[in-house]
Amino acid sequence: MPNVYNCKIAENTQIADGIYSLVFDCEEITTQSGAGQFVHIKCGNERLLRRPISICSVSKDNVRIVYEAKGEGTKWLSMQKPGEELDILGPLGNGFTIPEGKFIIVGGGIGTPPMLSVAQAANKKAVTILGFRDKSKIILQKEFEEVCKKVIITTDDGSDGIKGFVTGELEKLLATGEYEAVLSCGPQVMQDSIMKLCTEYKIPCQVSLEERMACGVGACLVCACEAFDMQRVCVDGPVFDIHREHVVKLQKGIS
């Protein structure tokens, strides 16, 4: 059973339209966490359910999360100040396995933050594609450029980077035959298309899924998703290898 920690906020700032970066002190989580895991945060005493938020990166004593202030819980979180404490359960879930050779990282929207820790672990072996709705939603571009061989930005409306979706750029890279795997996190529609492409090109693929959660430890089954048997995203994932047995079947026809 993961531990609960009282963690002091070191920083909580807005970095894009409705998106915040929060850093908290917790040496125990930094030493236990891996790329792709998440924490479960209690957002005020009046809210029963915690909010699951992916770990963006860790340093010696600090953990960074990047989140969108969208619902009541995350809006409450966005108003917390440095020096205040958070009740945090974690680290939780199964993270990414970092490939040994060259691979492609794909992040979409608020699914981008957990991919930064993947990029940091890649030692310049990864090319990263990041997709956003428009220029105002772009986050972490500089951080990715510092640790990646190459970073490609796409926006739906063409207000920055390449106009279009991440899948168009991903297919171009897959067609070169230079890459050994794809690791991704983002909206379900994006993940569906990525899994379909990786299946067509017969390339290993790991996807991190976003689901509503209650307990975060596999007891409540709220986050169960369709698979060959029902998988719990909080403990069986959030990262799944699409070519293994018990793969998550988000895209019809993938097996």
C-alpha positions as CSV (number, residue, x, y, z in Angstrom):
1,M,0.0,0.0,0.0
2,P,1.5,3.4,-1.0
3,N,2.0,6.0,1.7
4,V,0.3,9.3,2.4
5,Y,2.5,12.3,2.8
6,N,2.0,15.9,4.0
7,C,3.9,17.8,1.3
8,K,4.8,21.5,1.4
9,I,4.2,23.5,-1.7
10,A,7.3,25.2,-3.1
11,E,5.8,26.7,-6.2
12,N,2.4,27.0,-7.9
13,T,2.3,29.1,-11.0
14,Q,0.2,29.5,-14.1
15,I,2.3,28.5,-17.2
16,A,-0.4,28.6,-20.0
17,D,-4.1,29.3,-20.5
18,G,-5.7,27.5,-17.5
19,I,-2.6,25.3,-16.9
20,Y,-0.5,25.4,-13.7
21,S,2.9,24.0,-12.6
22,L,3.1,23.0,-8.9
23,V,6.3,21.9,-7.2
24,F,6.1,20.2,-3.7
25,D,8.7,18.9,-1.4
26,C,8.7,15.1,-0.8
27,E,12.0,13.2,-0.8
28,E,10.2,9.9,-0.3
29,I,8.2,10.2,-3.5
30,T,11.2,11.4,-5.5
31,T,13.2,8.3,-4.5
32,Q,10.3,5.9,-5.3
33,S,8.7,7.3,-8.5
34,G,9.3,6.3,-12.1
35,A,8.4,7.9,-15.4
36,G,4.7,7.7,-16.0
37,Q,3.5,7.2,-12.4
38,F,1.1,9.6,-10.7
39,V,0.1,11.0,-7.3
40,H,-3.4,11.2,-5.8
41,I,-4.0,14.6,-4.2
42,K,-6.7,15.6,-1.6
43,C,-8.1,18.9,-2.8
44,G,-9.7,20.4,0.3
45,N,-11.5,18.8,3.2
46,E,-15.0,19.2,1.7
47,R,-14.1,16.9,-1.3
48,L,-14.2,13.2,-0.6
49,L,-12.3,12.0,-3.7
50,R,-8.7,12.7,-4.4
51,R,-7.5,14.0,-7.8
52,P,-5.0,11.8,-9.8
53,I,-2.3,13.9,-11.4
54,S,0.7,12.5,-13.3
55,I,4.2,13.2,-12.1
56,C,5.9,15.6,-14.6
57,S,9.4,15.4,-13.2
58,V,11.4,15.0,-10.0
59,S,14.6,16.5,-8.6
60,K,16.5,15.6,-5.5
61,D,13.8,16.7,-3.0
62,N,11.0,18.0,-5.2
63,V,8.2,16.7,-7.3
64,R,6.7,18.7,-10.2
65,I,3.2,18.2,-11.5
66,V,1.5,20.2,-14.3
67,Y,-2.3,20.2,-14.3
68,E,-5.3,22.0,-15.9
69,A,-7.6,23.9,-13.5
70,K,-10.8,22.6,-14.9
71,G,-13.0,21.1,-12.2
72,E,-13.7,22.1,-8.6
73,G,-10.7,20.1,-7.2
74,T,-8.1,21.4,-9.6
75,K,-9.4,25.0,-9.3
76,W,-9.0,24.7,-5.6
77,L,-5.4,23.3,-6.1
78,S,-4.6,26.3,-8.4
79,M,-5.3,28.7,-5.5
80,Q,-2.9,27.1,-3.0
81,K,0.1,29.1,-2.1
82,P,3.8,28.2,-1.4
83,G,4.3,27.1,2.2
84,E,0.9,25.4,2.4
85,E,0.7,21.6,2.7
86,L,-1.0,19.0,0.5
87,D,-2.2,15.6,1.5
88,I,-0.7,13.3,-1.2
89,L,-0.9,9.6,-1.8
90,G,1.8,8.1,-4.0
91,P,3.6,7.3,-6.1
92,L,0.9,5.2,-7.8
93,G,0.6,3.0,-10.9
94,N,2.9,1.3,-13.3
95,G,5.0,3.6,-15.5
96,F,6.9,3.4,-18.8
97,T,9.7,1.0,-19.7
98,I,12.3,3.1,-21.4
99,P,13.5,1.5,-24.7
100,E,17.2,0.9,-25.2
101,G,17.3,2.3,-28.8
102,K,15.9,5.3,-30.6
103,F,12.2,5.9,-30.0
104,I,9.4,8.5,-30.4
105,I,7.6,10.3,-27.5
106,V,4.2,11.7,-28.2
107,G,2.3,14.0,-25.9
108,G,-1.1,15.6,-26.5
109,G,-2.5,18.5,-24.6
110,I,-2.5,18.0,-20.8
111,G,-1.1,14.5,-21.5
112,T,2.2,16.1,-22.3
113,P,3.6,16.6,-18.7
114,P,4.2,12.9,-17.8
115,M,6.2,12.5,-21.0
116,L,8.8,14.9,-19.8
117,S,10.1,12.4,-17.2
118,V,10.3,9.9,-20.1
119,A,12.3,12.3,-22.2
120,Q,14.7,13.0,-19.3
121,A,15.3,9.3,-18.9
122,A,16.0,8.8,-22.7
123,N,19.4,10.4,-22.7
124,K,18.8,12.3,-26.0
125,K,17.7,9.1,-27.8
126,A,14.1,10.3,-28.3
127,V,12.4,12.5,-30.8
128,T,9.3,14.1,-29.3
129,I,6.0,15.2,-31.0
130,L,3.8,17.5,-28.9
131,G,0.3,18.4,-30.0
132,F,-1.9,21.2,-28.7
133,R,-5.2,22.8,-29.6
134,D,-3.6,26.2,-30.2
135,K,-0.6,28.4,-29.3
136,S,-2.1,29.4,-25.9
137,K,-2.1,25.8,-24.7
138,I,1.6,25.0,-25.5
139,I,3.5,23.9,-22.4
140,L,6.9,22.6,-21.5
141,Q,8.4,23.1,-25.0
142,K,11.7,24.5,-23.6
143,E,12.1,21.7,-21.1
144,F,11.6,19.1,-23.8
145,E,14.1,20.8,-26.1
146,E,16.7,20.7,-23.4
147,V,16.6,16.9,-23.2
148,C,15.4,15.6,-26.6
149,K,17.2,15.0,-29.9
150,K,14.4,16.9,-31.6
151,V,11.0,18.4,-30.7
152,I,8.1,18.8,-33.1
153,I,5.2,21.0,-32.2
154,T,1.8,20.7,-33.8
155,T,-1.4,22.8,-33.3
156,D,-4.9,22.1,-34.5
157,D,-5.3,25.6,-35.9
158,G,-1.7,26.2,-37.1
159,S,-1.2,29.1,-34.7
160,D,2.3,27.6,-33.8
161,G,4.4,24.8,-35.2
162,I,3.0,22.5,-37.8
163,K,-0.8,22.7,-38.5
164,G,-2.5,19.4,-37.9
165,F,-2.4,16.5,-35.5
166,V,0.5,14.6,-33.9
167,T,-0.4,11.5,-35.9
168,G,0.6,13.1,-39.2
169,E,4.1,13.7,-38.0
170,L,4.3,10.4,-36.2
171,E,3.5,8.5,-39.4
172,K,6.3,10.3,-41.2
173,L,8.8,9.2,-38.6
174,L,7.5,5.6,-38.5
175,A,7.9,5.4,-42.3
176,T,11.6,6.0,-42.0
177,G,12.1,2.7,-40.1
178,E,14.6,4.4,-37.8
179,Y,12.7,4.0,-34.5
180,E,12.1,1.0,-32.2
181,A,9.1,2.1,-30.2
182,V,6.5,4.8,-29.5
183,L,5.5,6.0,-26.0
184,S,2.5,8.3,-25.7
185,C,0.0,10.0,-23.4
186,G,-2.9,12.2,-24.4
187,P,-6.6,12.2,-25.3
188,Q,-8.3,8.9,-26.1
189,V,-8.9,9.8,-29.7
190,M,-5.2,10.5,-30.2
191,Q,-4.3,7.3,-28.4
192,D,-6.6,5.3,-30.7
193,S,-4.9,6.7,-33.8
194,I,-1.4,6.1,-32.4
195,M,-2.2,2.5,-31.5
196,K,-3.6,1.9,-35.0
197,L,-0.5,3.3,-36.6
198,C,1.8,1.3,-34.4
199,T,-0.1,-1.8,-35.2
200,E,0.1,-1.1,-38.9
201,Y,3.9,-0.5,-38.7
202,K,4.4,-3.4,-36.3
203,I,6.3,-1.2,-33.8
204,P,6.1,-1.6,-30.0
205,C,3.9,1.0,-28.3
206,Q,3.2,2.0,-24.7
207,V,0.2,4.2,-24.0
208,S,-0.6,6.0,-20.8
209,L,-4.4,6.3,-20.2
210,E,-6.5,8.9,-18.5
211,E,-9.4,7.7,-16.5
212,R,-11.5,9.0,-13.6
213,M,-10.4,7.4,-10.3
214,A,-11.7,7.2,-6.8
215,C,-9.4,5.2,-4.6
216,G,-6.2,5.1,-6.8
217,V,-5.2,1.6,-5.4
218,G,-7.5,-0.7,-7.4
219,A,-10.2,-1.3,-4.8
220,C,-13.1,0.6,-6.2
221,L,-13.0,-0.3,-9.9
222,V,-14.1,3.1,-11.0
223,C,-11.2,3.3,-13.5
224,A,-11.7,-0.1,-15.0
225,C,-11.5,0.0,-18.8
226,E,-12.3,-2.5,-21.6
227,A,-9.5,-5.0,-22.3
228,F,-9.3,-8.7,-22.9
229,D,-10.2,-8.8,-19.3
230,M,-11.2,-5.6,-17.3
231,Q,-8.0,-3.7,-16.4
232,R,-7.8,-1.1,-13.6
233,V,-6.0,1.9,-14.9
234,C,-4.7,2.9,-11.4
235,V,-2.9,-0.3,-10.6
236,D,-2.6,-2.3,-13.9
237,G,-1.7,1.0,-15.7
238,P,-1.8,3.8,-16.3
239,V,0.8,2.7,-18.8
240,F,-0.1,-0.3,-21.0
241,D,1.9,-2.1,-23.7
242,I,-0.5,-2.5,-26.6
243,H,1.2,-5.7,-27.9
244,R,1.1,-7.7,-24.7
245,E,-1.6,-10.0,-23.6
246,H,-4.4,-8.1,-21.7
247,V,-3.8,-5.1,-24.0
248,V,-6.3,-2.3,-23.7
249,K,-8.6,-2.3,-26.7
250,L,-9.5,1.3,-27.3
251,Q,-9.3,1.0,-31.1
252,K,-11.6,-1.6,-32.7
253,G,-9.6,-4.0,-34.7
254,I,-6.5,-3.8,-32.7
255,S,-5.5,-7.2,-31.2
